[in-house]
Every structure is written in structure tokens, then in C-alpha cells.
């Protein structure tokens, strides 16, 4: 479409100025009545049906299990334009894009990865300091969900950023930390039983998975290898995992995570390592 091509070539400031004027004119046509009609039918703006107290209890249970070296940050509701598609290969159609070169947060780990990379870049030559960050974000996903699901929900994200230490030492340590947190956090939130499903994506991932499975052998969680998993390939590298609650005969997915190349790309250094994981507070709140 010629019009789209012309708009896409505008500078950031010119495009923002244009779109602000367009939205000002559109907003000027709205009335209290049209606002009510839109509120009733717009899936993005209606409140969640979940209890605020149960959601907060799940959040508190998880956060209380973070170790002292993890800094909890208050995330902004917006991230730079392209934060999800440029890093995580997520289609821009699944993200709510704003006018001012921003987009609404769709996953807290993207925002945490940017902050971790920023801190790593300021840590000096060699970047010896490992950065551990966590944050809770009410995220929005633009794709259509089945009945009973909301396009906005709360996620707790956790990232560990550091430098390659050789012999998978960083990977083994970071993965064990994330999984121990997941086991402790879900147990504290009322999960009857926790399952960790590890999916190696490379030889490095296979060695890391085997080592961490041995490290966690004495925990109460069920640790298994899931070589059949298809989702996440191309998004994660070396290894990914799911964190599930076992509730009778039902397997309820609560968390997902793995190693990514985001830090290496952001800092233009292949020695940078990043492990991310995210946990669905809405679904977890049902077990409190």
C-alpha cells in the first residue's frame, strides 16, 4: 500500500506528530455515550474477573522467595518500540503498539533484559558483576484468546545476566537459581506438587540440564526431560523449561523460561549470557 510505505519512511518525530494529531481528532469525536459503548465491548479495557486479594497473595508468595541478591524493580507499563519483535521474535501483531515509539509491555522479561543489559554495560570492562532482576508487570497480548482468558494478566519475570564462565558454570548456576526459586515460590503459593520439564536444545543445554537435574534431585519437585517440546525453539537457545503444577491428574503450566541471546545482541558481545523466566500470577492465584 503506497500510503503505508510513505508513512513508514517518516522520521520518528514526524510520524509521532502526525499520529498525535490524528488521535486528537479521533478523540474529539468521542462522547460519554460512545465511551460507555466502547468500554462494554473492548476486551483490552475491562477489569479482570479474578480477586485482587488472591492475585496479590500469589505475588507476595513468589516475591518472598526471591533471594537477597535479586533486585525487584518497578517496571514501566511501556517498553521501546520493537522490544518484543526485535528480541524475542514475537509478531508485532500480538503487541499493542503506542504512538510515541513505544509499545505496551507484553512480557516483563523483555523489559528486565533491557535493564539488565544497561546495568551490565555500565559495570566496566569485563563485566564481572552478575545482574539478577525481578519484576511484576500487568501485560497485554493482542492476539485472540479462547473464552475465559483475558488479554491482560500479571506476570512475574526473573532474569540473570552475566558473562560466559566456561564449562557451563554460569548456565548451571543461573538455571539452578531460577528453578529453586520456582519450586519454593509455587510451593509457598499453595501448589500441591511442582514439576520441572527441561528441554535441551543443544549439547551445551543437554550438559546443563543433566547437571542441574542432579543438583535438584533432593528437592520436592518432579524433574523430567521433555525432548518432545516444540514451542520455544528459535526463541530460546541451548535450553528451555516449563514449570508446572501437578494437581491430581491435571498438569497446569505456570512458568516458562530458558536461555536467550538477547544480552549478546544488545551488548554486541557473544560472551554475554542471559537466562529468563516468567510466571503467571493469575493462574497461580487459583491455588492460594
N, C-alpha and C positions, 0 to 999 in steps of 0.2 A: 504494500500500500504506500503510495507516494507521500501521503500526509504523515504517516508513521515514520518513514525514512527521514523526512525533513525534521520532524520533532526530535528524533534520536540523535541528530547531528548538532543540536543546540548545545551551547555550553551549559554547565550546571546552573550557573546563576540565571541565565536567560530562561532556561526551562522552568526553574523554580518560580521566577517572576510570572511567567505565563500561566503556570498551573495555579498559583495563588489567586490570580485574577479570575481564572475560570471557576475555581471553587468558591470564591467570594460571591460571584454572580449566582452560582447554583444555590448557595446557602441563603442568599437574599430572597429566593423564591419559596423557601420553606415557611410553613406556618405551624402553630401549635398542633393543629389537627393533622397535618402531614407528618409531623414528628411522632405523634402517637401511633399513626398507622405504620410508620417505618419501624418503630420500636417493637410493635407487636409481631412483625414478620421477619425482622432482620436477625439471623441466627448469631451474628457476631456480638450483639449488644445486650442480649438477655442474661440475667444472672444465672449462676449455676444452681441446680436443684439440690446440691449437697449441703449438708450442715456446715456452717462456718466453724463451729467448735470442733467437729470431728476432723475437719481438714487441718485446723491449727494444731490439734493434738498429734496428728501424723507428722506434721512439720517439726514440732518440738521434739518428738521421739527420735527422728532422724538426726536433727541438728545436735542433740545432746550426745550422740555417739561419735561425732567428729573428734579427732584427736587435736591436741592443743596446737600442733604445728599447721593446722589448716585454718586459713583466714576466711571467714564468712564475709562476703561483700554484698552490698545492696545494689543490685543490678538495675540499670535504667530499663524502661519498657521498650526502648528503641535501640537499634544497632545500625551501623553504617549500611547503606545500600549494597547488596551483594554478599552480605556476611554469611548467608546460608547457601547460596548457589556457588559462590567462588571457593568456599572452603569445603563444604560438605556435599557438593554435587546435588543439592536439593533444587527441584524445579522452582523457578520464581513464581510460577502459577500457584504454588502452595503457600506462598508468603504474602502477607498483607503489606503492600508497598505504600510508603508515605510520600509526600510531595518533596520534602526538604532533604533529598538524598539520604533518606533513612528508610528502614522497614521495621515493622513490629516484630519483637522477639518471638521466634518460633521454637527455640531450643536454647536453654541457658548455657550449654557448653560452648556454643559459638561465641557468646559474649565473654565467657570466662577464658576461653582460649586467647581472644584478643588482649584481654587484660594481662594474662599470664605472659604472653609474648612481649607486651610492652614492658613489664617488670623485668623479664629476662634481658631485654635489650639495654636496660639501664644498670644491669648488675656488673658491667665491666667486661673486659676481655677475658674469655674463658668461660664466663657464665657458670661459676661453680655452684651458685645457690639454686636449689630446687624450689620451685614455686608451687604451693598447694593452695587452691582456692575452691570455695564452695559458694553457692548462691541459690536462692529460690526465686523463680520468676513465673508469673502468670502468663502463659504463652498463648499464641493464636495460630491456628493452622487453617488455611483457606480451602483445603480440599473438602469434599463432601464426606461426611461420616454417616454410618448407619444410625438408625433411630436409637435413642438412648445415650448417644455420645454428644458432647458439646465441642464446639470449635475452639473453646478456650479452657485451659486446665493448668494446674500448678505442677511444676517440675522442680526437683532439687537437682542441681548439676554439681559435679565434682571434677576437677581437673588437676593433674600433676604434670608439671613441665620441668624438664631438666636436660642434661647432656648425656649422650651415649657414654657409658662407663665401661664398655667391653664385656664380653662373656654374658650378655643379657642381664647384668646386675641391676641396671636401672629398671628394666622391664619387669624383672621378678619382684623387686621391692615394691614398685608402684602398684602392680597388679594385686599383690598380697594385701597392701593397704586398702585399696578400693573394695576388695571382696570381704575383708574383715569388717570394714565399715558397713557394707551391705548386710552381712549376716547379723551383726549386732543391732543395726538400725531397724531392720524388719522385725527382728525378734522383740525389740523394745516397743514396736508399734503394734504388737499383738499377733504377728504371723504365727500360725500353728507349726509350720515347718518351712525351711528355706532350701531352695535348690539353686545351684550354680551350674549353668551349662556353658562350657568352654568350647570355642570353635577355633582351632589353629588354622591360619591362612598361609603359613609358610613354615619352613624348617625352624626359623627363629621362634615363631609362635608355638610350634609343637614343643620345643625345648622349654620355653617359658611356661606353657600350660602344664607340662608334666612336673616341673619343679614346684610350681605353686600348688598344684593338686596335692603334692606330697607335704608342702608346708601347712596346708589346711586340713590334713587328714584327721586331725584330732578335734576339729570343730564340729558343731552340731549339724552343719549343713550337709546336704547331699551334693557332692561334687561329681559331675559327669562330663564326658566329652561328647559334643554334638557335632559330628562331622557332616551331618545332613543339612545343616542350616544353609539357606541360600541368601537370605536377606543380609545386607551389610557388606557383602563382597563388592569391592570397589569404593566403598565408603570408609571402611576400616582397612588397616594393613597389619599383617603378621598375626593378629589375634583379636577376636571379639568375644563377647559373652552376654548371656542373659541372666537376670536374677528373677527367680520365680518364687511364688508362694505355693506350697502344696497344701491344698485344703480338701481333705478327703480324697476323692478321686479326681479332683479338678486341679489343673495347673494354671495359675494366674500370673501373667507376666507383670512385673512391677518395674524392673530396671533393665537397662541395656547399656553396653559400653564397649570400649576397645581402644586400640592404639590408632592414631591418625598421623598424617604427615602435615597437619596444619601449621604446627610451630616451625617445622623445617621450611615451609613455604613462606610463612610470614616473616621469618628472620633470615631467609635465603642462606640456610646453613643445614646441610644434611645430617649434621651431628645432633641436632635438636630432636628431642623426644617428647611426646605428649600422649597421655592416657586420659580419656574422658569417660564419664558415666553419668547417666541421668535416671531419676526415679520418679514414678508417677504418684504424686501425693493424693490425688482424687481417689484412685483405685485403692491405694494403701489405707486410706481413711475408713474404708468399709470393714477393716479388721480390728479397729480400735475398741 
